[in-house]
Structures are given as structure tokens and as C-alpha cells.
Amino acid sequence: MPVEPPSPPAVPPSGVPGPEQGDGSVVVERQPAKVVPPPMYQVVMLNDDYTPMEFVVMVLQEYFKRDLETATQIMLKIHHEGRGVCGVYSKDVAATKVELVLAAARRGGHPLQCIMEAA
């Protein structure tokens, strides 16, 4: 069985310039996209004279996944300095954590305050 040679490539119509005819087109190299990380926010708990220290430690363990020792250290910082950073998160996550803490404090009948600040 004889094999036919491949056919030559198609030639563009005479009115359309090709790359070999110098059509003046410019090839632009694609630049890699620069991804900017989202702004981060600190979740800060504020001291008050009524919320029990055990409740603050429980909130830090439950909502911020802190171990007992770390939660106790953060609670003591809140107690002595008036405020303490519970964690640093993206805006949506920080806002959700603040709402969870405030809801838990309301359910427990405590005046605990929690805010978020730009990190």
C-alpha cells in the first residue's frame, strides 16, 4: 500500500498578511498575576469586672481552639492589661468569631465584650 506524502500547510488568502509577511503585530508575554493577601484583623477581648475568668478561658478554648495553658495566659493578659488578642483572621472570619463570642456571653448572662481591629 503506497503512502502519500503529507499535504503542504494552507496558505492564507493574499489579502491577509501572515507572520512571515511582517504584519506589524506584537506578541505580548503574559505576566503572572500578583495575588494580594486579604487584610487581616485581630479579634480582641476586653476586660470587665463581672465575667468570670473560667468563662473567658472556656470561650478561648471553644471558639479560638486554644489549649488550656494558652487560654489561661490570654485570659490573664486581658485581666491585667484590659485587653488581649485572641487571634488574627481575615475580615469575615474575625467578624464571625466576634459574633460567636458575643452570643455566648449573652447566653451566659455576661457583659463580655469582643471587638475586631485591623492588624
Secondary structure, DSSP 8 states (H G I E B T S, - for coil): -------------TTS--GGG------------------EEEEEEE--SSS-HHHHHHHHHHHH---HHHHHHHHHHHHHHSEEEEEEEEHHHHHHHHHHHHHHHHHHT---EEEEEE-
